[in-house]
């Protein structure tokens, strides 16, 4: 194993045609106030001015290194950057995002105090230059600081599957055999699944450590799309992540992650149904079939009714009703009534009681997060 420079952090930044953003991203790393860092920028065949902008930083700050590549693959670029890293710790940042002030200091201080294998912070979103909250499930996972926890103790943290919120001990990264599978759009999921499963201890920080830039053109490395290849990759990666957790963690952790995929990742993809081509829809339907458990599995109890009904329609290939479900406000939970039948609470989503649609009653069963939403709405 290569000797690492004690106390130093290697920050790997893959870039491709981000000339409009890369200066701000680099500046956010170098201005951390944690001077013991090296920033390894891997330029993956940029055709704009990205490389020239990075080279200017190389010339004026010895902590910045430029590595040229021609993979056309962000994951291969990340792996190359990791191979150049010399630090005791390892972190990642995309070339259009911003590392928030003090992030590296707080993540490393947590690891130094706890001895954990990696630390993970929250993030927010950068929209038109304004910081906005992340998805609610990220806020919930980072509601409080947790030191020396594990995925068995706190499975909820798996919703934070991106790499740019984490600082790893490089010794853990190497001993755990972590690397980015090359190709695809969602490979953070697999690295995270392996890291969460193989780590003995994890530090969870309440604070946000990165602002994830949301580009209106959808060209961010992490933004989601609705094209067929991305949909196939999303679900294939989810299935592979579940296979990792099934082999390397507990059944409870694996099923918790399945519920997260269905309630969050698959839900985000399915909400884009009106914009999908026929091929994309077919990929979505096939992906849901590969991910969905049997009809009576308890994991369905924690998946929101608003998505369970839509999933049911798609899995039965009722495309027209699925589109109408969205058009009728099926994804706007609080438009609909909560009712109780035999001690069980259900949401009267579109197609409630519609025999022609044939959606089973159990698909309308309210999930815990929906009950919390109704409770909050009733007191507001």
ABEGO torsion letter per residue (X at the ends): XBBBBBGBBBBBBBBBGAAAAAAAAAAAAAAAGBABBBBBBBBBGBABAAAAAAAAAAAABAABBBBBBAAGBAAAAAAAAAAABABABBBBBBAABBBBBGAAAAAAAAAAAAGBABBBBBBBBBBGGBBBBBBAAAAAAAABBBBGBBAAABAAAAABABAAABBBBAAAAAAAGBBBBBEEAAAAAAAAAAAAAABABBBBBABBABBBBBBAAGABAABBBABAAAAAAAAAAAAAAAAAAAAABBAAAAAAAAAAAAAAAAAAAAAAAAABBAAAAAAAAAAAAAABBBAABAAAAABBAAAAAAAAAAAAGBAAAAAAAAAAGAABAAABBBBBBGGBBBBBBBGBGBAAAGBBAAAABBBAAAAAAAAAAAAX
